[in-house]
Amino acid sequence: MKIFCLALLIIFIAGCAQDGYGTPAGRTYADQPVIQVGLECCGYPIAFFNPLAREFQGIAVDVLAEIERLSGLQFHIIDRREAHINELLDLLDAGQLDVVVGVINPEYMRGRFNIPEAGFFSAYHFSEDDSSVFFVNFRYSVTFAVNPHDEFLMSVFEETLPLIDFLSISRAWTTRDFDHAAQMIQVQVPWLIGAATLFACVLGMLLVLLVQNSNERKRLRNLVTEHSHTLDFESALLGTVFDSIPDVIFCKDVESRYIRVNEAFEELFGVKRDAVLNKKDFEAILSVSPQRALEWREADLKVVKQQMTLHLEETRALPNGEKRIFDTIKTPLIQNGKVIGIVGLSRDITRRKQAADELEKASRAKSDFISNMSHEIRTPMNSIIGFSELAMAGALPETQTYLTRIMENSNWLLRIIDDILDISKIESGKMELESTQFDLWELFNHCREMISVKAEEKGLKLSFSVDVPDDGSLLIGDPIRLRQIFINLLSNAVKFTSVGMIRITSFIKESTPTTKTLYFEIRDSGIGMTDEQIKRIYEPFTQADSSISRRYGGTGLGLSITQNLLQKMGSTLTVNSMEGLGSRFGFEITFDSIEGEGIGQPAQPVNTSSNPPRFDASVLICEDNEMNQMVAEEHLSRLGIKVFIANNGKKGVEMVRERKAGGQPPFDLILMDMHMPIMDGIAATTRINELKTGVPIVAMTANVMSTDREFYREQGIRDCIGKPFTSQELWGCLKKYLKTEKIP
């Protein structure tokens, strides 16, 4: 091949040398201007290119030479042999040529170019056959066209052309014997030599190739044998890996025909791979229903057409009848940007699903257990707190101190129970938020009432600097959970601060007609935290330092619950703290808002032991726990209320029915426990409402979450009061449904 290419290069160079290519297009003039000339090669003898002499020749060329001699100018003929006269004139018009020589119609071109008056000359046209040249009776008229902007050049032509002997130049060419065929033969001699050289080279190359061909065949034969061994090894390796994978693996073409399956596939469907290959699902796997085969086919088409990976979860029956759950992945097999097939993998996830179900059942069981335990603990706590509050009314100062401690520790225990219940709800994903309007002043006032006593005991200054909407709008959110967030943060601030102050600040960061974004910050001057401690404070049952729980108490659940609640509200808790200098907790929440009555300043805290209201009413208490009956009855009796007791829901329904049948006025209010034997509170409420007495029913239960309240309303229960309750909470509920008496 190298010899063949070299021969072609030699022939090409020889031809170019004879044809005039590769030589300078014209001479260079350094001392005088060079005139660019466009010459129409209209043929012998007027103007033509002689390939043997490698130059332009003819009458027109000799006339130009005479003008050079007379004027001292230098002409350079531009090599445009195949150009028509009109193309040359266009170049002249564009300024790329100075003069054009050729057959020109002076009448048509005189207005466009300068045409010298004395520049016309004529000559016979010669025709030729294979061996000689002869005259015909036809004459050419040739002249010059000069750039109309070049007055100097035009004057040169007008002065020199009359001095030229056109007749002598014409006779010199017309009497010359010019054998064009012989000239062409001379030109073609180098090509003939090159062709002969090429033939010799090709012949020699063929001989070399014949010798090399035998060796190449041997090398290729060895290469094929070696490659075949490699392919056999790779195929065996792929097959071994394919069959050793316990998951079901299969390959299909774009028509959903199986082209490869592994041993796990054979075991799953109870078929041999030879019976499966080149067949579709409904042909290869008889145990598969037509509907399932159609679903697989639709999935295959989706993978091929959309070039996407699909995940499918389905239950399949094994040959022994056992049902198993499989997670199948189908992905396109792509080569050079085109889908050529499908690769699928099915994994048996039955055990994993069963384990997940067991975990979910365990989680539900844990949540139910915690919920039930919370309810069961709240029931006796209701008695403890209720009797303590009742006893404080007439107790001696020393006894009141003891009772106050009992109530404080009871409330502390309730908070621990609530925290554990909240963590359980968060872990099980059952934590839900309310969406109701609330008064931010009232919320802050309640927080101050709960925290101020502890702060005063430690001599801490408690400061509230809050900014609430001043346009009369009400915020919409979950006030119970928001209050829980503030209580958690304020309680921690009081717990970990010995000297100094605790300050809660809020301001409106952004306001729109329908939303309000508020920023809240709780700052203390307590013990502070290091950066390492801050990283651990959000973990459940974890505090910044293991010694803190021993020194300050607590479960370590408050901040974890707070962070989870804020995240559900679309916010997050940020912490800035320095050890020994205090801590700062901040967050912002965007609330929906609606127009409402103007909100005033927060009301002053009410003393729970004074100014109890009086009612002239009859109230039915449906409660199975004797202690809770006594607490509720004593609270209501002190307010002038006539109390009736039903030990279960069925008894309560009978008492309402008997009162209606006897023509007595209905009860003014029914306080209904939700968990009672024989008939629970929901069933009893349904029966009582069917009697259409119009008596309002209020749930008195430990289950007072937002979902519980909503469920109670759906069952016809007007309101809800939680266990344990304080006298203030009970009074507020009673005022909604009973008429108060004026105290003289």
CORFENDA-V649063 format. One record per helix or strand. SS is the DSSP state (H for helix, E for strand). FROM is the first residue (numbers start at 1). TO is the last residue. If there is no record, write none. Layout:
BEGIN
ss->SS from->FROM to->TO
ss->SS from->FROM to->TO
END
This chain:
BEGIN
ss->H from->2 to->19
ss->E from->34 to->39
ss->E from->43 to->43
ss->E from->47 to->50
ss->E from->55 to->57
ss->H from->59 to->71
ss->E from->74 to->78
ss->H from->85 to->93
ss->E from->99 to->102
ss->H from->106 to->109
ss->E from->114 to->114
ss->E from->121 to->128
ss->E from->133 to->146
ss->H from->151 to->163
ss->H from->166 to->174
ss->H from->180 to->244
ss->E from->248 to->252
ss->E from->258 to->261
ss->H from->263 to->269
ss->H from->273 to->276
ss->H from->281 to->284
ss->H from->290 to->306
ss->E from->310 to->317
ss->E from->323 to->335
ss->E from->338 to->348
ss->H from->350 to->392
ss->H from->397 to->428
ss->E from->436 to->438
ss->H from->440 to->457
ss->E from->461 to->465
ss->E from->473 to->477
ss->H from->479 to->495
ss->E from->501 to->511
ss->E from->515 to->524
ss->H from->531 to->536
ss->H from->546 to->552
ss->H from->558 to->568
ss->E from->574 to->578
ss->E from->582 to->595
ss->E from->614 to->615
ss->E from->618 to->622
ss->H from->626 to->637
ss->E from->642 to->646
ss->H from->649 to->661
ss->E from->669 to->672
ss->H from->681 to->690
ss->E from->696 to->701
ss->H from->706 to->714
ss->E from->719 to->722
ss->H from->727 to->737
ss->E from->740 to->741
END
